[in-house]
């Protein structure tokens, strides 16, 4: 394990998620949210399990970025942004892999 | 207590910006959120730097809390409105803390920072200056906080509510999915605990579900006996402060404690029982 400093709490990593993750054996889901090509810096990415079961949520970083350290499996990524903007993507996470998801609102 | 005594909406807060008797406080672990923009007139409290002891694993003592309040310009008579990121986890933790030290006029902004942002309400970078006060706290209210021996003794006797995600409860993950997976020595949950993830108490925009929905969630779906005393825990005690707020403040259950040692303590204790998999 290296790279991402572990926050002591359950909150978002300091400064959003612009730091780069070394995956090790973890299943990482990360990506960026944009609108008309520009990063969406105000908004939230939610990771949901089967039946829309909530798993985790992070605020988007200044670059519109987000990152989750998930368990391996199939997930739904939901993005919420002001003015009722939202989007959903299906993602597959695997151990030792970084799954990239780009979301254009 | 009832919902209207402890919870306010964004309109209520917006109408009181600048009110001299109301102090709006953003509480976050990542205080860069405050620095990038906060509710006008809000001050900040850093969950770690301001509320935790810098050396021992514990939160600041009575004197430390008094110093913090005085330095931030909060008086005993002020109405304190707390809000924050992470669906108010850390704001709920701070709320619990204000109650522990006897501050009665404390409120939570429903939906916290997220709803405020999603509603596109005003945020500012202006940092207010508040004159120093001389704050006096009460002794810590032990009826609100569970320590480890009490938790072990409560197995099979009280309601134990594990508010982490199902993957953390069953032992598949050690931390929420937006954090690196480290911390406690062992995964799993406290035997006899019921898993009611904190998120089930919240709507997608971060506001709390209705009282009827919440009662149904804990009593009917999770099978909690509201006639029993309850201890809530998570990984470090802030998500469980959110559930403590629901059970003790919104639903007005009398004997609900937050176990702030939570899984990072329990999962590293030698010799205590641990269960893996689904609740039995």
HADDOCK unambig.tbl for C-alpha pairs under 7 A between the chains (distance, minus, plus):
assign (segid A and resid 6 and name CA) (segid B and resid 180 and name CA) 6.25 0.50 0.50
assign (segid A and resid 9 and name CA) (segid B and resid 236 and name CA) 6.69 0.50 0.50
assign (segid A and resid 11 and name CA) (segid B and resid 29 and name CA) 5.72 0.50 0.50
assign (segid A and resid 11 and name CA) (segid B and resid 30 and name CA) 6.74 0.50 0.50
assign (segid A and resid 11 and name CA) (segid B and resid 86 and name CA) 6.51 0.50 0.50
assign (segid A and resid 12 and name CA) (segid B and resid 30 and name CA) 6.41 0.50 0.50
assign (segid A and resid 13 and name CA) (segid B and resid 30 and name CA) 6.80 0.50 0.50
assign (segid A and resid 14 and name CA) (segid B and resid 30 and name CA) 5.18 0.50 0.50
assign (segid A and resid 14 and name CA) (segid B and resid 32 and name CA) 6.87 0.50 0.50
assign (segid A and resid 15 and name CA) (segid B and resid 32 and name CA) 6.24 0.50 0.50
assign (segid A and resid 54 and name CA) (segid B and resid 199 and name CA) 6.53 0.50 0.50
assign (segid A and resid 55 and name CA) (segid B and resid 165 and name CA) 6.15 0.50 0.50
assign (segid A and resid 55 and name CA) (segid B and resid 177 and name CA) 6.68 0.50 0.50
assign (segid A and resid 56 and name CA) (segid B and resid 176 and name CA) 6.50 0.50 0.50
assign (segid A and resid 56 and name CA) (segid B and resid 177 and name CA) 5.68 0.50 0.50
assign (segid A and resid 56 and name CA) (segid B and resid 178 and name CA) 6.07 0.50 0.50
assign (segid A and resid 57 and name CA) (segid B and resid 178 and name CA) 6.96 0.50 0.50
assign (segid A and resid 58 and name CA) (segid B and resid 178 and name CA) 6.94 0.50 0.50
assign (segid A and resid 67 and name CA) (segid B and resid 178 and name CA) 6.37 0.50 0.50
assign (segid A and resid 68 and name CA) (segid B and resid 177 and name CA) 5.40 0.50 0.50
assign (segid A and resid 68 and name CA) (segid B and resid 178 and name CA) 4.09 0.50 0.50
assign (segid A and resid 68 and name CA) (segid B and resid 179 and name CA) 6.74 0.50 0.50
assign (segid A and resid 69 and name CA) (segid B and resid 177 and name CA) 4.58 0.50 0.50
assign (segid A and resid 69 and name CA) (segid B and resid 178 and name CA) 5.12 0.50 0.50
assign (segid A and resid 69 and name CA) (segid B and resid 179 and name CA) 5.80 0.50 0.50
assign (segid A and resid 69 and name CA) (segid B and resid 180 and name CA) 6.00 0.50 0.50
assign (segid A and resid 70 and name CA) (segid B and resid 177 and name CA) 4.70 0.50 0.50
assign (segid A and resid 71 and name CA) (segid B and resid 173 and name CA) 6.86 0.50 0.50
assign (segid A and resid 81 and name CA) (segid B and resid 118 and name CA) 6.01 0.50 0.50
assign (segid A and resid 82 and name CA) (segid B and resid 117 and name CA) 6.69 0.50 0.50
assign (segid A and resid 82 and name CA) (segid B and resid 118 and name CA) 4.16 0.50 0.50
assign (segid A and resid 82 and name CA) (segid B and resid 119 and name CA) 6.16 0.50 0.50
assign (segid A and resid 82 and name CA) (segid B and resid 120 and name CA) 5.99 0.50 0.50
assign (segid A and resid 83 and name CA) (segid B and resid 118 and name CA) 6.82 0.50 0.50
